[in-house]
Amino acid sequence: MKERLCVIEGGRSGVQMDDRELARAARDGDDDAFAALVRRHSGGLHRAVARMLFDDEEAWDVVQMAWVRAWERLDRYDNKWSFATWVYRIATNLAIDVIRARSSREKAHQAGMEHRLRLVGESEPSSRSAAAGEVEEILGELVGSLTPQQRSAFVLREIEGHDTAEVARMLGCSATTVRNHIFQARKVLRREMSERFPEYLPASLRG
């Protein structure tokens, strides 16, 4: 963790400067200005990415990579955009890549398990019954049913509280697409909740 935080702790200047001024200074070679941006936004980035991945350590890896990408691409930053929106977009795209890679690994593992079960003539394991747990843990399981785009839109809009237009800029899509992702996400989450954790639904929605 200390290695991950080294880039976040450096530098002392830029406290009075806004993001655009800091980005401009960083682009001109001011390392302290970039360090100020990192300190200013790393907490929010980590919180959002951790809620997408449900893995605190992996989220720090993604945040660190996002800052590396941001540093490498500072010359591409358009100050017509909020700097925070720009770096959130980088981090969100990296998180989506992690989700997709994780899904591919899980599918490969499942296929291998099913193949081995067929070879030894065993039946497939029965589905796990839902156990009561903390809301965050349950949400983590349910959100895993969403596509990467649905998950990102849902976390950024419904959990992190960014407005729809900003989420659209972060994800590189239209506001209508964001609203559709969230609408579909809610449908999936309600269905999964009904099937797996019906005891947490209001009585009027059960069954």
C-alpha positions in Angstrom: 0.0 0.0 0.0 2.9 2.4 0.7 4.1 2.1 -2.9 0.6 2.9 -4.1 0.3 6.0 -2.0 3.7 7.4 -2.9 2.4 9.2 -5.9 -0.5 10.6 -3.8 1.6 12.1 -1.0 4.1 14.1 -3.0 4.2 17.8 -3.5 2.9 20.8 -1.5 2.1 23.5 -4.0 -1.2 24.4 -5.8 -3.5 24.5 -2.8 -5.0 27.8 -3.9 -5.2 26.9 -7.6 -8.3 25.4 -9.3 -8.1 22.2 -11.2 -7.6 23.8 -14.7 -4.8 25.9 -13.4 -3.1 22.9 -11.8 -3.5 20.9 -14.9 -2.0 23.7 -17.0 1.0 24.0 -14.6 1.4 20.2 -14.6 1.4 20.1 -18.4 4.2 22.7 -18.2 6.3 20.3 -16.0 5.2 21.3 -12.5 5.3 18.0 -10.6 3.9 19.6 -7.4 0.8 20.8 -9.4 0.1 17.3 -10.5 0.7 16.0 -7.0 -1.9 18.5 -5.8 -4.5 17.1 -8.3 -3.7 13.6 -7.2 -4.3 14.5 -3.5 -7.5 16.4 -4.3 -9.2 13.7 -6.3 -7.7 10.3 -5.3 -10.2 9.7 -2.4 -13.3 10.2 -4.6 -11.8 8.2 -7.5 -11.0 5.3 -5.1 -14.4 5.3 -3.6 -16.1 5.2 -7.0 -13.9 2.5 -8.4 -14.1 0.4 -5.3 -17.9 0.4 -5.5 -17.6 -0.8 -9.1 -15.1 -3.5 -8.4 -16.1 -4.4 -4.8 -12.4 -4.8 -4.1 -10.5 -2.2 -2.2 -7.0 -3.3 -3.1 -7.8 -3.7 -6.8 -9.4 -0.2 -6.8 -6.2 1.3 -5.6 -4.4 -0.4 -8.5 -6.9 1.1 -10.9 -6.6 4.6 -9.4 -2.8 4.4 -9.6 -3.0 3.4 -13.2 -5.5 6.2 -13.9 -3.1 8.8 -12.6 -0.3 7.3 -14.7 -2.5 7.5 -17.8 -3.5 11.1 -16.8 0.1 12.1 -16.5 1.0 10.6 -19.8 -2.0 12.2 -21.6 -2.0 15.7 -20.0 -1.4 17.2 -23.4 -4.8 15.7 -24.5 -6.8 17.3 -21.6 -9.3 19.8 -22.9 -9.9 22.5 -20.2 -13.4 23.0 -21.6 -14.1 19.9 -19.5 -13.9 19.6 -15.7 -10.5 17.9 -14.9 -12.3 15.7 -12.4 -14.7 14.5 -15.2 -11.7 13.8 -17.4 -9.8 11.7 -14.8 -13.0 9.9 -13.7 -13.5 8.9 -17.3 -10.0 7.4 -17.4 -10.5 5.5 -14.2 -14.0 4.3 -15.2 -12.7 2.9 -18.5 -9.9 1.1 -16.6 -12.4 -0.3 -14.1 -14.6 -1.5 -17.0 -11.6 -3.3 -18.5 -11.0 -5.0 -15.1 -14.6 -6.1 -14.9 -14.5 -7.5 -18.4 -11.2 -9.4 -17.7 -12.7 -10.7 -14.5 -15.8 -11.9 -16.3 -13.6 -13.7 -18.9 -11.6 -15.4 -16.2 -14.7 -16.5 -14.3 -16.3 -17.9 -17.5 -13.1 -19.9 -18.3 -13.0 -21.2 -14.7 -16.6 -22.2 -14.8 -16.2 -24.0 -18.2 -13.2 -25.9 -16.8 -15.1 -26.9 -13.7 -18.1 -28.1 -15.8 -15.7 -30.1 -18.0 -14.1 -31.8 -15.0 -17.4 -32.6 -13.5 -18.5 -34.3 -16.7 -15.3 -36.3 -16.9 -15.8 -37.7 -13.4 -19.6 -38.2 -13.8 -20.5 -35.8 -11.0 -23.7 -33.8 -11.2 -23.4 -30.0 -11.2 -23.5 -28.4 -7.7 -26.8 -27.1 -6.5 -27.2 -23.3 -6.4 -26.1 -21.6 -3.2 -28.9 -20.5 -0.9 -28.9 -16.8 -0.1 -27.6 -16.0 3.3 -28.4 -12.9 5.3 -25.5 -10.4 5.4 -24.6 -6.8 5.3 -26.4 -4.6 2.7 -23.0 -3.7 1.1 -22.2 -7.4 0.6 -25.6 -8.2 -0.9 -25.3 -5.2 -3.2 -21.9 -6.4 -4.3 -23.3 -9.7 -5.3 -26.2 -8.2 -7.1 -24.2 -5.6 -9.0 -22.1 -8.4 -10.4 -25.1 -9.3 -12.5 -24.9 -6.0 -14.4 -23.0 -5.3 -17.6 -19.8 -3.1 -17.1 -21.6 -0.1 -18.5 -24.7 -0.6 -16.4 -22.6 -1.0 -13.3 -20.5 2.1 -14.0 -23.6 4.3 -14.7 -25.4 3.0 -11.6 -22.5 3.5 -9.3 -21.6 7.0 -10.6 -25.2 8.2 -10.7 -27.1 6.4 -8.0 -24.3 5.8 -5.4 -21.8 8.5 -6.0 -24.4 11.1 -6.9 -22.9 12.6 -10.0 -25.5 14.2 -12.3 -26.6 12.5 -15.5 -24.8 14.9 -17.8 -21.5 14.5 -15.9 -21.8 10.7 -15.9 -22.4 10.8 -19.6 -19.1 12.7 -20.1 -17.3 10.3 -17.8 -18.6 7.3 -19.8 -18.3 9.0 -23.2 -21.9 8.5 -24.1 -25.2 10.5 -24.2 -27.3 11.3 -21.2 -30.1 9.2 -22.8 -27.7 6.2 -22.8 -26.9 6.8 -19.2 -30.6 6.9 -18.2 -31.1 3.7 -20.2 -28.2 1.9 -18.5 -29.6 3.0 -15.1 -33.2 1.9 -16.0 -31.9 -1.5 -17.1 -29.7 -1.8 -14.1 -32.6 -1.2 -11.7 -34.6 -3.9 -13.5 -31.8 -6.4 -13.2 -31.1 -5.6 -9.6 -34.8 -5.9 -8.7 -35.0 -9.2 -10.5 -31.9 -10.6 -8.9 -33.0 -9.4 -5.5 -36.4 -11.0 -5.9 -34.8 -14.3 -6.9 -31.9 -14.4 -4.5 -32.7 -12.2 -1.5 -36.5 -11.8 -1.5 -36.5 -11.2 2.3 -34.9 -7.8 1.7 -37.7 -6.6 -0.7 -40.8 -4.7 0.5 -43.7 -7.1 1.0 -45.6 -5.5 -1.9 -42.8 -6.5 -4.4 -42.3 -10.1 -3.3 -43.4 -13.0 -5.5 
